[in-house]
Amino acid sequence: MKNKAKQLVLALGESTHTHILNTATKKGNIEFDAPASDESIKFLLEGTGVITHEEHDRIVLPEGRYSKTNQVEFNPMDGTVNRVFD
């Protein structure tokens, strides 16, 4: 893990549909590796964190290691894999 921040964008969405992780304490940090793509990210939450999104209630995460992966769907008709957007 190389980068540290107080805020981390977990998923960009259309318009205001963005999932943002913030540290809930002044001493806490989010330690993460810059992802090679926007498909997944692994991070270490040093203290409590809160994920916010405009369309649903906040999600509180306890201190720990996490991995976030975007959802995909498989089309059996043509064998393609497509990202799912919210």
Rosetta blueprint (number, residue, H / E / L):
1 M L
2 K L
3 N E
4 K E
5 A E
6 K L
7 Q E
8 L E
9 V E
10 L E
11 A E
12 L L
13 G L
14 E L
15 S L
16 T L
17 H L
18 T L
19 H E
20 I E
21 L E
22 N E
23 T E
24 A L
25 T L
26 K L
27 K L
28 G L
29 N E
30 I E
31 E E
32 F E
33 D L
34 A L
35 P L
36 A L
37 S L
38 D L
39 E L
40 S E
41 I E
42 K E
43 F E
44 L E
45 L E
46 E E
47 G L
48 T L
49 G E
50 V E
51 I E
52 T E
53 H E
54 E L
55 E L
56 H E
57 D E
58 R E
59 I E
60 V E
61 L E
62 P L
63 E L
64 G E
65 R E
66 Y E
67 S E
68 K E
69 T E
70 N L
71 Q L
72 V E
73 E E
74 F E
75 N E
76 P L
77 M L
78 D L
79 G L
80 T E
81 V E
82 N E
83 R E
84 V L
85 F L
86 D L
